[in-house]
Amino acid sequence: MTLQDQLSTLFEKDSNVRSLRRRLDAATRRRDLQQERLAQLEEQHRERTEELKKAKAHASTLEGEASDSEARVKKLREQLQNTSDPKAFSALSVEVNNLKIQQGKLESLALDQMGRIESLTNEAGKTQERVAEQKQLVSEAETEIAEATAEVGDRLGDVEADRDRAAAEVPEEIRRTYDRLQEDTEGEAVCGIEEQDRKRMEYTCGGCYMSLPVQAVNATLSRPDELTHCPSCGRILVADTQMKEELAGR
C-alpha cells in the first residue's frame, strides 16, 4: 500500500469518526456554553446576595445609632426638667437639638438603606430564578449528551479503533503533518485532484478549488510514497484510481 493509499484510508476512517461524533460534539459544546452561562449567573447572584448582606448590616448599624441617639435625647430631656441652672439648661438644649438633627439624618439614611435592601432583595430573587432556569437548561443539555452517546453506542468505539489501526500504518512524521492539517482545515487534510480540462492540462485542488500547477499533479501521480501539498491551501493531494489509470494510459 502506498503512502497516498494509507493517508486516504486514514482520512476515510477519520471522516467516519467525525461523522459519528458530530452530534455528540455539538451537544457537548452546547452543554459547555450553558455551564458557562450558569457560572456567570451564579456569580451575579453571589454578588447581589453579598450586597444585600452588607446593606442589611449597614441598615442595622444606622438603626442602632438612631436608637442610641433617641435614648440620649430622652435622657437629656429628663435632665432639662430637673435643672435650674440657666447655663446647664442652655447647654443641654443645644445638645438635644444637635442630637435630634443627627437622629433625623440617621433615620433618613436608614430609610434610604431600607429602600436599597428592597431593591437588592428583588434583584437577588430574580438572579436566583435565572440560576434555577439555567440549571434546568444545563440538565437538558446533559440529557442530550446522554442521548447522543446512547445513539452512537458501540459504533464510535469501533470506528475509533479502525482509525487508530489505520493511523498506525502511517509513518509517525507523516502522521504528525496529517494531524496538524486535520486541525488546521477542520478535518479536511486530504483532498483529491479535480480534472477540469485534460487536453489543456487544467486541474484544481478538491479542497480549496484553486488551480494546480502541472508539476503538483505529476508529483502526486508519479511519487505516491511522498507527500504532495496543494500550493494554495497546503492540503495533501491524492489521485483516485480512475485518474491514475486514465493518465497512465495517455
Phi, psi and omega per residue, in radians:
M1 nan 2.254 -3.137
T2 -1.304 2.909 3.103
L3 -1.056 -0.700 3.110
Q4 -1.064 -0.722 3.122
D5 -1.128 -0.720 3.115
Q6 -1.078 -0.776 -3.138
L7 -1.188 -0.652 3.107
S8 -1.112 -0.720 3.105
T9 -1.133 -0.798 3.124
L10 -1.064 -0.733 -3.139
F11 -1.113 -0.699 3.109
E12 -1.100 -0.767 3.121
K13 -1.142 -0.693 3.088
D14 -1.061 -0.727 -3.138
S15 -1.105 -0.656 3.096
N16 -1.114 -0.740 3.117
V17 -1.098 -0.820 -3.117
R18 -1.082 -0.659 -3.141
S19 -1.118 -0.758 -3.138
L20 -1.235 -0.594 -3.079
R21 -1.450 -0.181 -2.997
R22 -0.980 -0.895 -3.113
R23 -1.168 -0.714 -3.140
L24 -1.106 -0.748 3.128
D25 -1.139 -0.713 3.131
A26 -1.116 -0.736 3.119
A27 -1.129 -0.671 3.124
T28 -1.151 -0.715 3.106
R29 -1.096 -0.737 3.123
R30 -1.114 -0.718 3.107
R31 -1.072 -0.761 -3.131
D32 -1.094 -0.695 3.107
L33 -1.144 -0.715 3.125
Q34 -1.151 -0.655 3.104
Q35 -1.185 -0.661 3.098
E36 -1.105 -0.754 3.109
R37 -1.124 -0.683 3.110
L38 -1.071 -0.755 3.132
A39 -1.071 -0.679 3.112
Q40 -1.127 -0.783 -3.133
L41 -1.162 -0.681 3.108
E42 -1.125 -0.626 3.097
E43 -1.185 -0.716 3.075
Q44 -1.056 -0.766 -3.136
H45 -1.138 -0.696 3.109
R46 -1.080 -0.734 -3.140
E47 -1.124 -0.769 3.137
R48 -1.127 -0.715 3.132
T49 -1.108 -0.703 3.129
E50 -1.176 -0.728 3.087
E51 -1.074 -0.732 3.135
L52 -1.107 -0.731 3.117
K53 -1.060 -0.784 3.138
K54 -1.165 -0.684 3.140
A55 -1.108 -0.723 3.116
K56 -1.138 -0.693 3.127
A57 -1.133 -0.715 3.120
H58 -1.140 -0.747 3.124
A59 -1.079 -0.708 3.119
S60 -1.103 -0.689 3.113
T61 -1.125 -0.775 3.136
L62 -1.094 -0.756 3.130
E63 -1.106 -0.680 3.110
G64 -1.128 -0.742 3.120
E65 -1.144 -0.694 3.116
A66 -1.133 -0.696 3.118
S67 -1.138 -0.723 3.106
D68 -1.107 -0.700 3.134
S69 -1.133 -0.713 3.131
E70 -1.121 -0.725 3.120
A71 -1.125 -0.666 3.118
R72 -1.154 -0.719 3.110
V73 -1.079 -0.761 3.137
K74 -1.050 -0.752 3.142
K75 -1.145 -0.721 -3.140
L76 -1.146 -0.637 3.126
R77 -1.136 -0.648 3.077
E78 -1.113 -0.665 3.111
Q79 -1.179 -0.622 3.117
L80 -1.081 -0.699 -3.114
Q81 -1.173 -0.430 -3.056
N82 -1.819 0.028 -3.124
T83 -1.760 2.519 3.081
S84 -2.052 -0.038 3.135
D85 -1.453 2.062 -3.117
P86 -0.992 -0.742 -3.116
K87 -1.150 -0.758 3.121
A88 -1.123 -0.697 3.124
F89 -1.073 -0.778 -3.130
S90 -1.107 -0.772 -3.127
A91 -1.114 -0.730 3.122
L92 -1.141 -0.681 3.140
S93 -1.098 -0.743 3.120
V94 -1.087 -0.764 -3.127
E95 -1.138 -0.681 3.101
V96 -1.076 -0.806 -3.136
N97 -1.078 -0.760 3.131
N98 -1.097 -0.723 3.129
L99 -1.154 -0.633 3.120
K100 -1.156 -0.683 3.088
I101 -1.113 -0.793 3.124
Q102 -1.089 -0.716 3.135
Q103 -1.106 -0.695 3.121
G104 -1.094 -0.727 3.117
K105 -1.125 -0.747 3.137
L106 -1.102 -0.724 3.128
E107 -1.148 -0.652 3.105
S108 -1.144 -0.768 3.104
L109 -1.111 -0.705 3.122
A110 -1.114 -0.677 3.116
L111 -1.128 -0.762 3.095
D112 -1.064 -0.701 -3.123
Q113 -1.165 -0.617 3.089
M114 -1.118 -0.662 3.079
G115 -1.117 -0.709 3.095
R116 -1.127 -0.679 3.112
I117 -1.078 -0.751 3.131
E118 -1.076 -0.772 3.138
S119 -1.105 -0.790 -3.137
L120 -1.169 -0.593 3.091
T121 -1.091 -0.753 3.101
N122 -1.108 -0.774 -3.140
E123 -1.108 -0.758 3.129
A124 -1.099 -0.655 3.100
G125 -1.129 -0.708 3.139
K126 -1.189 -0.746 3.129
T127 -1.150 -0.582 3.092
Q128 -1.144 -0.686 3.094
E129 -1.123 -0.739 3.139
R130 -1.139 -0.646 3.080
V131 -1.080 -0.777 -3.141
A132 -1.094 -0.738 3.121
E133 -1.124 -0.714 -3.124
Q134 -1.191 -0.627 3.076
K135 -1.069 -0.627 3.100
Q136 -1.143 -0.698 3.113
L137 -1.142 -0.680 3.084
V138 -1.106 -0.735 3.127
S139 -1.085 -0.728 3.108
E140 -1.124 -0.669 3.113
A141 -1.150 -0.668 3.082
E142 -1.106 -0.681 3.104
T143 -1.112 -0.705 3.123
E144 -1.096 -0.695 3.100
I145 -1.097 -0.756 3.138
A146 -1.083 -0.723 3.128
E147 -1.146 -0.737 3.131
A148 -1.132 -0.684 3.121
T149 -1.134 -0.728 3.121
A150 -1.150 -0.637 -3.126
E151 -1.162 -0.764 3.134
V152 -1.198 -0.755 3.062
G153 1.022 -2.517 -3.095
D154 -1.276 -0.259 -3.091
R155 -1.051 -0.674 -3.119
L156 -1.092 -0.759 3.115
G157 -1.069 -0.675 -3.134
D158 -1.163 -0.822 -3.096
V159 -1.242 -0.537 3.065
E160 -1.165 -0.648 3.086
A161 -1.149 -0.707 3.072
D162 -1.063 -0.729 -3.137
R163 -1.111 -0.749 -3.135
D164 -1.110 -0.669 3.120
R165 -1.160 -0.717 3.114
A166 -1.157 -0.659 3.139
A167 -1.148 -0.596 -3.115
A168 -1.160 -0.369 3.139
E169 -1.389 -0.294 -3.086
V170 -1.608 2.336 3.097
P171 -0.933 2.507 -3.006
E172 -0.991 -0.792 -3.112
E173 -1.102 -0.724 3.102
I174 -1.142 -0.691 -3.126
R175 -1.124 -0.639 3.099
R176 -1.118 -0.720 3.087
T177 -1.097 -0.770 3.127
Y178 -1.066 -0.827 -3.124
D179 -1.074 -0.691 3.120
R180 -1.116 -0.754 3.119
L181 -1.172 -0.626 3.079
Q182 -1.018 -0.719 3.139
E183 -1.248 -0.746 -3.090
D184 -1.193 -0.558 -3.055
T185 -1.842 0.224 3.141
E186 0.983 0.836 3.038
G187 1.505 0.332 -3.135
E188 -2.203 0.945 -3.069
A189 -1.284 -0.494 -3.068
V190 -2.016 2.380 3.098
C191 -2.558 2.742 -3.137
G192 -1.505 3.013 3.063
I193 -1.701 2.216 3.137
E194 -1.703 2.170 3.134
E195 -1.521 2.153 3.129
Q196 -1.748 -0.801 -3.137
D197 -2.656 1.877 -3.056
R198 -1.196 -0.707 -3.116
K199 -1.079 -0.709 3.135
R200 -1.501 -0.050 -3.126
M201 1.002 0.867 3.129
E202 -1.840 2.122 -3.116
Y203 -2.359 2.664 3.113
T204 -2.272 2.785 3.076
C205 -1.325 2.304 3.130
G206 -1.276 -0.112 3.128
G207 -1.701 -0.901 -3.102
C208 -1.849 -0.150 3.089
Y209 1.166 0.296 3.057
M210 -1.481 2.707 -3.126
S211 -1.113 2.461 3.117
L212 -1.851 2.365 3.046
P213 -1.185 2.634 -3.116
V214 -1.026 -0.590 -3.128
Q215 -1.046 -0.681 3.139
A216 -1.183 -0.679 3.120
V217 -1.141 -0.819 -3.138
N218 -1.091 -0.699 3.138
A219 -1.111 -0.704 3.131
T220 -1.102 -0.702 -3.092
L221 -1.365 -0.654 -3.008
S222 -1.612 -0.317 -3.106
R223 -2.233 1.225 -3.064
P224 -1.197 -0.197 3.127
D225 -1.784 0.279 3.060
E226 -2.212 2.738 3.095
L227 -1.434 2.320 2.992
T228 -2.166 2.194 -3.079
H229 -1.849 2.604 2.986
C230 -1.142 2.226 -3.134
P231 -1.103 -0.386 -3.077
S232 -1.553 -0.862 -3.035
C233 -1.930 -0.213 3.100
G234 1.477 -0.029 3.130
R235 -1.134 2.747 3.114
I236 -1.415 2.205 -3.106
L237 -1.588 2.407 3.021
V238 -2.360 2.686 3.095
A239 -1.993 2.374 -3.135
D240 -1.325 2.918 -3.048
T241 -1.043 -0.726 -3.113
Q242 -1.070 -0.786 -3.141
M243 -1.121 -0.719 3.133
K244 -1.048 -0.796 -3.098
E245 -1.178 -0.739 -3.109
E246 -1.163 -0.757 -3.118
L247 -1.287 -0.525 3.100
A248 -1.203 -0.445 -3.110
G249 -1.617 0.139 -3.135
R250 -1.151 nan nan
